[in-house]
């Protein structure tokens, strides 16, 4: 548990005084009643007495990670994550640059300017490429980079859109989820729930599986929506807000759920990880683990990085702990990702660390551009794909 003194220290680190004051002001102002104060997702600097990362741990190297290719995109912030499709990788920057890269070679296929500042990364499938702005604009392009349509939602687009089955799913800063037509951008449905007074900004978006959209919410819910209509199939309780202050009661799901044949799983900050039966939403199991980062799921285990920087493997059928690796905690690792037969995380200095999936031991490491990933890495084949805050798009595999 984190004591009250450390919580007060983190308040200064977050510079929350102004945010909390604003929320109190808003409470008495009906004209702004739909505005929800949010905290940018914090780094793991919270949990270190110094902002300087810890030393690189020693290990016996049995795996050989190698950079397959890297492309200069432009500096990026949290939320600017690449979109990976079967034959393309798309990335964007806040200044409006949007580019397509060949995933096999790393060659830039095209690079365009969206003519607007962007607020999040890219959503794409084989037919459509989408980005959003802090003014609520949603911009759609063809896979060849040609403008297709522009739509408007009610607030800033806070995460990469999700494109699937002819629907563009957009998350706005006022807590709404929009389902837009992929053909013309017209609104097909809107999902909204009442948000808590204070939330952590959610860059994670959602996961689409077999016609369902699985979305984590502020307040710790996992919701299954019909992708075509936005109708709610079920909602499950990942975490229950508790504590004496609004800060302590934050229990938000801030990363995308993982979904497989039998279950859907999500993890909450200041909460737990929980897995639900995918059709009916009944709880299969839960564990008290807090995380701001994403989950990865393999044949036997679910993997996550907790909010103290330890990487965990849990039995995906029961939630029982298989192993815990905390040697990277002072390196502030990203959410984990499967890379071939291994597990990988990117630390605050851009090192990609390779872990043995079976026992969590460190078996490989490679330096990149010296800056952290903007989010949990994605995958293409057996390679990890991520965008760095320094402006590099990378593909790294393991031999």
C-alpha positions in Angstrom: 0.0 0.0 0.0 1.1 3.6 -0.5 0.9 5.8 2.6 -0.7 9.2 2.9 2.6 11.1 2.9 3.7 9.6 -0.4 0.2 10.4 -1.9 0.6 14.1 -0.8 4.1 14.1 -2.4 2.7 12.9 -5.7 0.0 15.6 -5.6 2.9 18.1 -6.0 4.4 15.9 -8.8 1.2 15.9 -10.7 0.6 19.6 -10.0 -3.0 18.7 -9.1 -3.8 21.6 -6.9 -5.0 23.7 -9.9 -7.0 20.7 -11.3 -8.7 20.0 -8.0 -9.5 23.7 -7.5 -10.9 23.8 -11.0 -13.1 20.8 -10.2 -14.5 22.5 -7.1 -15.2 25.6 -9.2 -16.9 23.6 -11.9 -19.1 21.9 -9.4 -20.9 25.2 -8.8 -21.1 26.2 -12.5 -24.0 24.6 -14.4 -22.7 25.9 -17.8 -19.6 23.7 -17.4 -21.3 20.7 -15.7 -20.3 18.3 -18.5 -16.6 19.1 -18.1 -14.6 16.3 -16.3 -11.2 17.1 -14.9 -8.6 14.5 -16.0 -5.0 13.8 -14.9 -2.5 13.1 -17.6 -1.3 9.5 -17.1 1.6 9.7 -14.6 5.0 8.1 -15.1 6.6 5.7 -12.7 8.6 8.7 -11.3 6.0 8.5 -8.5 7.6 5.5 -7.0 11.2 6.5 -7.1 12.9 8.9 -4.7 14.9 10.2 -7.6 13.9 10.8 -11.2 17.1 9.2 -12.3 16.5 5.6 -13.4 18.2 2.8 -11.5 21.1 0.9 -12.9 20.7 -1.6 -15.7 20.5 -5.0 -14.0 23.0 -7.8 -14.8 21.8 -10.9 -16.5 23.0 -13.9 -18.6 22.2 -13.2 -22.2 20.5 -16.1 -24.0 18.5 -14.0 -26.5 19.7 -11.6 -29.1 17.3 -8.7 -29.8 18.0 -6.8 -33.0 16.5 -3.7 -34.6 15.0 -4.7 -37.8 14.4 -1.1 -38.9 13.7 2.4 -37.5 12.1 5.4 -39.0 12.2 9.0 -37.9 8.6 10.2 -37.4 8.9 13.3 -35.1 8.6 13.8 -31.4 5.6 12.2 -29.8 3.8 12.2 -26.5 1.7 9.7 -24.6 -1.2 8.5 -26.7 0.7 8.8 -30.0 0.8 5.1 -30.7 1.2 3.5 -34.1 -1.5 1.4 -35.8 -0.5 -1.9 -37.2 -2.4 -3.7 -39.9 -1.7 -6.7 -42.1 0.4 -4.8 -44.6 1.0 -1.3 -43.1 2.1 0.5 -40.0 0.8 4.1 -39.5 2.2 6.7 -37.1 1.5 10.4 -36.4 2.8 13.4 -34.4 1.1 16.2 -32.6 2.1 18.7 -35.3 0.0 16.8 -37.8 2.5 14.5 -39.6 0.9 11.2 -40.7 2.9 8.5 -42.4 2.6 4.9 -43.7 5.5 2.5 -43.3 6.0 -0.9 -44.9 6.2 -3.3 -41.9 8.6 -5.7 -43.5 11.2 -3.3 -44.7 10.6 -0.1 -42.8 10.4 1.9 -46.0 8.2 5.0 -45.8 5.4 4.5 -48.3 4.0 8.1 -47.9 4.2 11.0 -45.5 1.5 13.7 -45.4 0.5 16.7 -43.3 -3.0 16.5 -41.8 -3.1 20.4 -41.7 -4.3 20.2 -38.1 -2.6 19.5 -34.7 -3.4 16.0 -33.6 -4.2 14.9 -30.0 -3.6 11.1 -30.3 -2.2 8.4 -32.5 -3.7 6.5 -35.4 -6.5 4.1 -35.8 -6.6 2.0 -39.0 -7.7 -1.2 -40.8 -7.2 -2.3 -44.4 -9.6 0.3 -45.7 -9.3 3.4 -43.5 -6.8 5.5 -41.6 -8.1 7.9 -38.9 -6.7 10.4 -36.4 -8.2 13.0 -34.0 -7.6 16.5 -32.8 -7.9 18.4 -29.5 -10.9 20.3 -31.0 -12.9 17.1 -31.5 -12.2 16.7 -35.2 -11.9 13.2 -36.6 -10.0 13.0 -39.9 -10.2 9.9 -42.2 -7.8 9.0 -45.0 -7.6 6.2 -47.5 -4.7 3.7 -47.1 -3.0 5.7 -49.9 -3.1 8.9 -47.8 -5.9 10.7 -49.6 -8.4 12.7 -47.5 -11.7 10.9 -47.3 -14.0 12.7 -44.7 -14.0 14.8 -41.6 -16.3 14.5 -38.6 -16.8 16.2 -35.3 -17.3 14.8 -31.8 -18.1 16.7 -28.6 -14.7 17.0 -27.0 -11.0 16.4 -27.5 -10.1 13.0 -29.0 -8.1 11.4 -26.2 -6.9 8.1 -27.7 -6.3 6.5 -31.0 -9.6 5.7 -32.8 -10.4 2.0 -33.4 -11.4 1.0 -36.9 -13.2 -2.3 -37.5 -16.2 -3.7 -39.4 -17.0 -0.4 -41.0 -17.2 1.5 -37.7 -14.7 4.1 -36.4 -14.8 4.2 -32.6 -13.7 7.5 -31.0 -13.1 8.3 -27.3 -13.7 11.9 -26.3 -12.5 13.8 -23.3 -15.9 14.3 -21.9 -16.3 10.5 -21.3 -18.3 9.6 -24.4 -17.6 6.8 -26.9 -18.7 7.5 -30.5 -19.4 4.9 -33.2 -19.0 6.7 -36.6 -19.7 5.3 -40.0 -16.5 4.4 -41.8 -18.0 5.4 -45.1 -18.8 9.1 -44.3 -18.1 9.8 -40.6 -21.7 10.2 -39.6 -22.6 9.3 -36.0 -24.2 5.9 -35.7 -24.3 5.7 -31.9 -23.0 7.3 -28.7 -22.3 5.6 -25.4 -21.9 7.7 -22.3 -21.8 7.0 -18.6 -21.4 9.3 -15.6 -17.8 9.9 -14.8 -16.3 10.3 -11.3 -15.2 13.8 -10.3 -11.6 13.1 -11.1 -10.2 10.7 -13.6 -6.9 9.5 -15.1 -6.8 10.3 -18.8 -7.4 7.1 -20.8 -5.3 6.7 -23.9 -6.0 3.0 -24.2 -9.2 2.9 -26.2 -10.8 -0.5 -26.6 -10.6 -4.0 -28.1 -12.8 -5.4 -30.9 -13.6 -9.1 -31.0 -16.3 -11.0 -32.9 -18.6 -8.0 -33.3 -18.1 -6.8 -29.7 -16.3 -3.7 -28.5 -14.7 -4.1 -25.0 -14.1 -0.8 -23.3 -12.6 0.1 -19.9 -14.0 3.1 -18.1 -13.3 5.6 -15.4 -14.6 4.2 -12.2 -13.3 0.7 -12.9 -15.8 -0.9 -15.2 -15.3 -3.2 -18.2 -18.2 -2.7 -20.7 -19.1 -5.0 -23.6 -20.8 -3.1 -26.4 -22.3 -4.2 -29.7 -20.0 -2.6 -32.2 -22.7 -2.1 -34.8 -25.3 -0.4 -32.5 -23.5 0.6 -29.3 -25.9 -1.4 -27.2 -24.6 -2.6 -23.9 -24.2 -6.4 -23.6 -22.8 -6.4 -20.1 -20.6 -4.5 -17.7 -18.3 -6.0 -15.1 -16.7 -4.4 -12.1 -12.9 -4.4 -12.4 -12.3 -2.1 -9.4 -14.3 -0.3 -6.8 -13.3 3.3 -5.9 -12.5 3.7 -2.2 -10.7 6.1 0.0 -11.1 9.4 1.8 -10.3 11.7 -1.0 -11.2 12.0 -4.7 -7.6 11.2 -5.5 -7.7 8.0 -3.5 -11.0 7.0 -5.1 -9.5 7.0 -8.6 -9.9 3.5 -9.9 -9.8 3.8 -13.7 -9.2 1.3 -16.4 -6.7 3.2 -18.5 -5.5 0.6 -21.0 -7.1 -1.6 -23.6 -8.6 -4.9 -22.4 -7.4 -8.2 -23.8 -9.9 -10.7 -25.2 -9.6 -14.3 -26.2 -12.1 -17.1 -26.9 -13.4 -17.6 -23.4 -12.7 -14.4 -21.5 -12.1 -10.7 -21.5 -9.7 -9.1 -19.0 -8.9 -5.6 -17.9 -6.7 -4.0 -15.2 -7.4 -0.8 -13.2 -5.2 1.8 -11.6 -5.5 1.6 -7.8 -7.7 -1.5 -8.3 -7.3 -5.0 -9.6 -7.1 -7.2 -12.7 -10.3 -9.0 -13.5 -11.3 -11.5 -16.1 -14.9 -12.1 -17.2 -16.7 -14.7 -19.3 -16.8 -13.1 -22.7 -20.5 -13.7 -23.6 -22.4 -13.2 -20.3 -19.8 -11.1 -18.4 -19.7 -13.2 -15.2 -16.6 -12.8 -13.2 -14.1 -15.7 -13.7 -11.4 -14.4 -11.3 -9.7 -11.2 -10.0 -6.4 -10.2 -8.3 -5.5 -7.0 -6.5 -2.9 -5.5 -8.8 -2.8 -1.9 -9.9 -1.5 -0.8 -13.3 -1.6 2.1 -15.7 -0.3 0.0 -18.6 -1.6 -2.7 -20.9 -2.0 -6.4 -20.6 -0.6 -9.1 -22.9 -1.9 -12.6 -23.1 -0.1 -15.8 -24.1 -0.9 -19.5 -24.2 -0.6 -19.9 -20.4 -0.3 -16.5 -18.8 -1.5 -13.0 -18.7 1.3 -10.5 -18.3 1.2 -7.0 -16.9 3.5 -4.3 -15.4 2.2 -3.0 -12.1 2.3 0.7 -11.0 5.6 0.0 -9.1 7.3 -1.2 -12.2 7.3 -5.0 -11.5 6.4 -7.3 -14.3 3.9 -10.1 -13.4 2.8 -13.4 -15.0 -0.6 -14.7 -13.9 -2.2 -18.0 -14.7 -4.9 -16.9 -17.2 -7.4 -19.5 -16.0 -7.2 -18.8 -12.2 -5.2 -15.6 -11.7 -2.6 -17.4 -9.6 0.8 -15.8 -9.7 3.4 -17.7 -11.8 6.3 -15.2 -11.4 7.2 -11.6 -10.6 10.2 -9.8 -12.0 11.0 -6.6 -10.2 14.7 -6.0 -11.2 13.5 -3.4 -13.7 11.2 -1.5 -11.3 13.6 1.5 -11.0 13.9 1.5 -14.9 10.1 2.3 -15.1 9.2 -0.3 -17.8 6.3 0.0 -20.2 3.4 -2.5 -20.5 4.6 -5.9 -21.7 4.3 -7.4 -25.1 4.9 -10.8 -26.6 7.9 -10.9 -29.0 8.2 -14.3 -30.6 8.8 -16.8 -27.7 9.7 -14.0 -25.3 8.2 -11.1 -23.4 9.5 -7.6 -23.8 9.2 -4.2 -22.1 10.7 -0.8 -23.0 12.2 1.2 -20.1 12.4 5.0 -19.5 15.8 5.2 -21.4 14.6 3.3 -24.4 16.2 -0.1 -23.6 14.1 -3.0 -24.8 14.4 -5.8 -22.1 13.7 -9.4 -23.1 12.2 -11.7 -20.5 11.8 -15.5 -20.5 8.0 -16.1 -20.5 8.3 -19.2 -18.3 10.1 -17.7 -15.3 10.5 -13.9 -15.9 14.3 -14.1 -16.0 16.1 -11.4 -18.0 17.7 -12.9 -21.1 18.3 -10.0 -23.5 18.6 -6.3 -23.9 19.1 -3.7 -26.6 19.4 0.1 -26.6 17.4 2.3 -28.9 17.1 6.1 -29.1 17.4 6.8 -25.4 13.7 7.8 -24.9 10.7 5.8 -23.5 7.9 4.3 -25.6 4.7 6.3 -25.9 2.7 3.2 -24.9 2.8 -0.5 -24.6 4.5 -1.9 -27.8 2.4 -3.5 -30.5 3.5 -6.5 -32.6 3.9 -7.4 -36.2 4.7 -11.0 -36.7 7.4 -11.8 -34.1 8.6 -8.2 -33.8 7.8 -5.5 -31.3 6.6 -2.2 -32.8 6.6 1.0 -30.9 6.9 4.8 -31.1 9.3 6.6 -28.9 8.8 10.0 -27.3 12.0 11.0 -29.1 10.3 10.5 -32.5 11.5 7.1 -33.6 9.2 4.3 -34.9 11.0 1.0 -34.3 10.7 -2.7 -35.2 12.7 -5.1 -33.0 12.9 -8.9 -33.1 14.7 -11.5 -31.1 17.0 -14.3 -32.4 
